[in-house]
């Protein structure tokens, strides 16, 4: 009945699925650069595809594909910043087959094309370290 009641009801509704989704999240983190096969993951967890989508989104607030995309883009950003990779190389390393698709998704996620974003982050880091 109190403020935490809604959260407790949500946990109860999710029931035994939270640990399944945690396993799926771990797998997506480990294999983020591999093609996503929702059917295989759902089957391994003993869930239907629609049930897996529903429970994944209720736990993470994202679809499995959105989650994977976010992991890939963040890793690509890290590679470009930390290893001085160009956008195309980073895109291939994180699992993209099409560099222009990567560039569009990167810009949508971070607000600027990959190399412009990385240059901006480096400038901010320089200013912050002086």
Backbone as a ProteinNet text record, in pm:
[ID]
protein_1_A
[PRIMARY]
XXXXXXXXXXXXXXXXXXXXXXXXXXXXXXXXXXXXXXXXXXXXXXXXXXXXXXXXXXXXXXXXXXXXXXXXXXXXXXXXXXXXXXXXXXXXXXXXXXXXXXXXXXXXXXXXXXXXXXXXXXXXXXXXXX
[TERTIARY]
81.5	0	85.8	201.5	286	362.4	455.9	527.3	605.4	656.4	732.4	643.7	513.5	420.7	421	423.6	424.5	548.2	661.7	786.8	781.1	729.7	717.1	621.9	511.3	419.8	489.1	569.1	640.3	736.2	808.9	902.1	826.3	711.7	632.1	580.8	538.1	488.6	601	718.8	832.4	872.1	850.5	875.8	1013.3	1017.9	1143.7	1214.4	1161.5	1222	1340.2	1350.4	1457.8	1594.7	1614.8	1745.5	1769.3	1661.7	1677.5	1725.1	1665.3	1702.8	1845.4	1883.4	2021.7	2118.9	2083.4	2168.4	2175.5	2062.8	2061.3	2146.1	2138.5	2219.3	2367.6	2404.7	2545.1	2590.4	2505.6	2540.9	2554.5	2462.4	2470.1	2595.7	2632.7	2755.5	2878.2	2877.9	2992.7	3001.9	2887.7	2884.1	2825.6	2845.5	2781.2	2817.1	2933.6	2976.7	2931.5	2855.3	2802.4	2659.2	2612.9	2473.1	2379.4	2273	2178.4	2072.7	2061.5	1962.7	1865.3	1762.3	1664.2	1602.7	1572.1	1507.9	1595.7	1726.2	1818.4	1825.6	1836.5	1846.1	1717.4	1602.4	1473.8	1462.7	1501.2	1493.7	1584.1	1707.6	1801	1747.1	1668.6	1613	1478.8	1429.4	1300.9	1183.5	1197.8	1093.6	1051.6	931.9	890.2	960.5	966.6	1030.6	956.5	823.7	747.2	761.3	761.6	781.2	919.4	1019.7	1155.4	1162	1107.1	1106.3	1038	921.9	844	922.3	975.1	1046.2	1178.6	1248.3	1374.3	1348.7	1246.1	1215.9	1166.9	1093.3	1045.6	1160.3	1266.8	1382.4	1481.5	1506.7	1612.7	1561.4	1432.1	1369.5	1414.2	1469.6	1511.4	1479.3	1466.5	1455.2	1595.1	1604.1	1737.1	1822	1760.1	1833.8	1884.6	1801	1844.6	1960	1949.9	2054.2	2186.2	2180.2	2300.9	2358.6	2272.8	2318.8	2391.1	2334.1	2397.7	2534.8	2544.8	2673.6	2775.4	2733.2	2823.6	2872.8	2781.4	2819.2	2911.2	2884.5	2971	3110	3116	3246.4	3321.5	3252.2	3317.5	3373.6	3297.3	3344.4	3470.3	3468.5	3585.1	3706.9	3687.1	3797.8	3855.1	3768.3	3816.1	3892	3844.3	3912.5	4040.1	4030.7	4142.3	4248.4	4208.3	4303.7	4324.1	4268.6	4281.6	4238.2	4136.2	4085.8	4000.4	3999.1	3907.3	3768.1	3667.9	3529.8	3499.6	3551.1	3523	3580.4	3703.1	3766	3690.6	3656.5	3580.8	3445.8	3380.3	3249.8	3260.2	3359.1	3376	3408.5	3490.7	3529.6	3412.7	3314.3	3201.2	3082.9	3100.4	2998.9	2915.7	2944.1	2871.4	2932.4	2846.9	2893.2	2894.7	2821.5	2803.8	2846.3	2962.1	3010.4	2913.6	2839.8	2746.6	2629.4	2584.9	2480.7	2533.4	2656	2719.8	2723.2	2765.8	2774.9	2639.3	2533.6	2398.5	2355.6	2376.8	2335.8	2420.5	2548.3	2637.2	2590.2	2562.7	2518	2386.4	2296.4	2167.9	2190	2283.9	2309.8	2383.5	2487	2574.6	2561.5	2480.5	2455.7	2554.4	2653.8	2753.4	2811.8	2863.6	2930.6	3049.7	3090.7	3192.8	3319.3	3386.4	3514.6	3497	3389.8	3364.4	3336.4	3261	3232.1	3360.7	3445.1	3571	3661.9	3669.7	3750.4	3698.2	3565.3	3504.4	3538	3528	3559.5	3706.3	3793.8	3936.7	3960.5	3891.9	3904.4	3855.6	3742.3	3688.4	3786.5	3848.2	3946.6	4067.7	4114	4228.1	4196	4079.1	4038.3	4026.4	3972	3955.1	4086.4	4190.7	4316.9	4412.2	4371.7	4458.8	4424
-120	0	126.5	119.2	238.5	260.4	357.8	397.9	284.1	190.5	79.2	-35.4	-24.3	-129.8	-158.4	-51.4	-70.7	-147.4	-113.8	-183	-329.8	-355.5	-493.6	-574.1	-511.1	-581.1	-613.5	-517.6	-541.8	-659.3	-663.1	-774	-905.7	-902.9	-1024.7	-1071.2	-976.7	-1011.9	-1071.5	-1009.4	-1062.1	-1198.8	-1217.4	-1346	-1400.1	-1520.6	-1587.1	-1541.5	-1441.6	-1401.2	-1306.1	-1238.9	-1141.2	-1206.6	-1324	-1389.9	-1436.2	-1471.8	-1507.3	-1386.7	-1272.8	-1150.7	-1110.3	-1128.4	-1099.1	-1187.3	-1312.8	-1402.4	-1353.2	-1309.2	-1257.8	-1132.3	-1043.8	-921.7	-957.2	-1051.7	-1095.2	-1148.6	-1227.5	-1284	-1174.2	-1078.5	-968.7	-885.8	-865.1	-790	-864.2	-994	-1075.2	-1086.6	-1102.5	-1127.9	-1010.4	-887.1	-770.6	-752.2	-802.4	-782.2	-895.2	-989	-1099.8	-1069	-1130.9	-1111.3	-1156.3	-1079.4	-1108.7	-1206.7	-1319.2	-1421.2	-1434.3	-1352.3	-1349.3	-1487.2	-1556.2	-1687.9	-1782.5	-1780	-1869.4	-1833.6	-1706.3	-1664.2	-1701	-1670.9	-1703.1	-1853.6	-1932.8	-2078.6	-2125.7	-2072.9	-2112.6	-2077.9	-1971.3	-1929.5	-1995.9	-2074.8	-2141.1	-2045.8	-1943.3	-1841.7	-1832.3	-1780.8	-1749.4	-1620.6	-1596.2	-1474.6	-1351.4	-1353.7	-1237	-1219	-1329.6	-1320.6	-1266.6	-1312.8	-1263.7	-1113.4	-1069.2	-925.1	-846.7	-893.5	-823.8	-813.1	-924	-923.5	-847.7	-859.5	-786.8	-637.2	-591.9	-448.5	-401	-484.3	-442.6	-430.9	-507.6	-501.7	-393.7	-380.8	-290.6	-159.3	-149.3	-33.3	-19.6	-127.4	-130	-266.9	-269.9	-400.2	-462.4	-592.7	-654.3	-590.3	-557.6	-495.6	-356.4	-277.5	-145.5	-157.5	-257.3	-279.6	-313.2	-405	-443.1	-323.4	-244.9	-128.2	-30.4	-7.1	83.9	31	-98.5	-158.5	-140	-167.9	-155.6	-12.1	82.5	222.3	273.3	235	278.2	216.1	90.5	26.1	89.3	120.9	186.7	321.7	395.6	525.4	506.9	406.6	378.2	342.6	261.8	222.3	341.4	428.6	545.9	640.6	654.5	742.5	679.7	555.7	491.8	431.7	385.7	319.4	395.1	514.5	600.2	530.9	447.5	382.3	480.2	462.1	540.6	478.8	552.6	509.4	377.4	359.4	237.6	115.1	124.3	11.5	-20.4	82.8	62.6	-1.9	44.5	-11.6	-161.2	-200.8	-343.2	-422.8	-366.9	-440	-463.8	-373.9	-392	-463	-505.7	-589.4	-527.4	-404.5	-344.2	-390.4	-417.9	-455.6	-336.6	-232.1	-117.2	10.8	67.6	187.8	306.2	321.8	434.8	414.1	290.4	260.1	289.2	248.9	278.3	429.6	505.4	650.9	712.3	667.5	719.5	687.8	563.1	525	595.9	611.4	680.4	824.9	891.9	1032.2	1042.3	948.6	947.6	928.6	843.3	814.4	928.2	982.9	1078	1222.2	1244.8	1381.1	1438	1362.5	1408.2	1285.5	1302.8	1190.3	1142.5	1018.1	958.5	1041.9	1078.8	1146.8	1286.8	1355.7	1487.3	1473.7	1370.8	1345.5	1315.5	1231.7	1195	1317.7	1399	1521.5	1613	1626.9	1709.2	1655.2	1524	1464.1	1485.1	1477.7	1501.6	1646.2	1739.7	1882	1905.2	1846.3	1860.4	1802.8	1689.1	1628.6	1717.8	1781.2	1874.4	1991.8	2050	2164.7	2125	2007.4	1960.8	1928.6	1899.6	1860.9	1979.3	2097.2	2214.7	2295.1
0	0	0	60.1	68.6	-59.7	-56.7	-177.4	-241.3	-163.2	-218.8	-266	-241.6	-280.4	-428.9	-509.6	-655.7	-699	-640.7	-676.6	-632.8	-514.1	-466.9	-554.9	-597.1	-687.4	-819.7	-870.5	-996.2	-980.9	-870.1	-846.2	-837	-770.3	-757.7	-893	-976.6	-1109.6	-1193.4	-1186.3	-1261.1	-1208.7	-1079.6	-1018.1	-1047.4	-1101.7	-1127.3	-1253.3	-1320.3	-1446.9	-1430.5	-1319.1	-1301	-1316.8	-1258.2	-1271.5	-1415.6	-1487.6	-1629.5	-1709.8	-1682	-1754.1	-1717.7	-1593.1	-1552.9	-1631.2	-1651.5	-1732.6	-1876.6	-1930.4	-2067.3	-2079	-1980.7	-1980.6	-1977.8	-1893.4	-1888.2	-2023.7	-2085.9	-2216.5	-2321.3	-2322.2	-2418	-2396	-2271.6	-2243.1	-2293.4	-2275.9	-2316.7	-2468.9	-2534.4	-2678.9	-2757.4	-2707.7	-2769.5	-2916.8	-2958.8	-3097.4	-3191.2	-3138.1	-3217.8	-3260.7	-3370.1	-3409.4	-3297.4	-3277.4	-3170	-3219.8	-3153.4	-3187.4	-3070.4	-3074.1	-2965.9	-2942.8	-3051.6	-3039	-2958	-2984	-2912.4	-2764.5	-2735.1	-2594	-2520.9	-2581.8	-2518.2	-2492.6	-2592	-2576.5	-2463.1	-2458.7	-2352.3	-2213.9	-2205.7	-2077.8	-2048.1	-2144.1	-2125.6	-2134.8	-2220.1	-2234.1	-2379.9	-2402.4	-2539	-2580.8	-2709.6	-2759.1	-2706.6	-2714.1	-2667.3	-2516.2	-2442.4	-2297.4	-2262.4	-2335.9	-2312.7	-2338.1	-2451.9	-2482.5	-2371.2	-2330.6	-2227.4	-2096	-2049.5	-1922.1	-1931.9	-2043.6	-2061.1	-2052.5	-2122.2	-2123.2	-1986.8	-1915	-1783.2	-1682.9	-1703	-1612.8	-1654.7	-1785.6	-1832.9	-1891.3	-1916	-1981.9	-2127.5	-2184.4	-2325	-2382.8	-2514.9	-2580.3	-2583.8	-2605.3	-2615.8	-2725.6	-2839.2	-2948.5	-2910.6	-2844.3	-2798.4	-2699.1	-2610.9	-2511.2	-2580.2	-2677.4	-2751.3	-2826.4	-2889.5	-2965	-2872.8	-2755.5	-2660.5	-2617.1	-2590.1	-2553.8	-2665.6	-2788.5	-2902.8	-2920.6	-2913.6	-2935.4	-2824.7	-2701.2	-2591.4	-2603.3	-2644.5	-2662.9	-2779.4	-2886	-3000.1	-2957	-2880.6	-2830.1	-2746.1	-2659.7	-2575	-2659.9	-2763.5	-2851	-2926.7	-2975.2	-3048.8	-2957.1	-2835.2	-2738.8	-2685.1	-2641.4	-2571.7	-2660.8	-2778.9	-2867.3	-2998.2	-3005	-3123.9	-3252.8	-3244.9	-3365	-3444.4	-3576.6	-3657.8	-3644.5	-3688.2	-3669.4	-3740.5	-3860.7	-3936.5	-3867.1	-3820.8	-3751.1	-3622.1	-3546.9	-3422.6	-3453.3	-3558.8	-3596.4	-3622.9	-3701.6	-3730.8	-3604.5	-3517.9	-3396.6	-3302.2	-3302.3	-3211.5	-3277.2	-3402.9	-3464.7	-3574.5	-3612.6	-3723.9	-3856.1	-3953.5	-4087	-4181.7	-4146.9	-4234.5	-4161.3	-4197.9	-4128.9	-4135.2	-4245	-4251.1	-4154.7	-4138.6	-4039	-3898	-3871.9	-3743.9	-3719.2	-3820.1	-3804.6	-3771.7	-3838.6	-3811	-3667.5	-3626.9	-3491.4	-3385.8	-3413.3	-3319.6	-3301.9	-3411.7	-3405.1	-3329.1	-3353	-3281.6	-3131.3	-3094.6	-2952.5	-2882.4	-2946.3	-2878.9	-2928.6	-3032.8	-3077.6	-3178.1	-3216.2	-3314	-3382.7	-3505.3	-3571.7	-3488.2	-3507.2	-3419.9	-3399.4	-3506.6	-3487.2	-3427.8	-3463.3	-3403.7	-3253.9	-3217.5	-3076.3	-2999.8	-3056.2	-2989.9	-2976.1	-3079.8	-3071	-2960.4	-2952.7	-2848	-2708.9	-2692.6	-2562.8	-2525.7	-2623.6	-2596.4	-2555.4	-2620.2	-2583.9	-2441.6	-2408.9	-2272.8	-2171.4	-2205.1	-2114.7	-2096.5	-2204.4	-2195.7	-2105.1	-2126.6	-2046.2	-1899.6	-1875	-1739	-1668.5	-1745.1	-1682.9	-1665.4	-1711.4	-1694.5	-1573.7
[MASK]
++++++++++++++++++++++++++++++++++++++++++++++++++++++++++++++++++++++++++++++++++++++++++++++++++++++++++++++++++++++++++++++++++

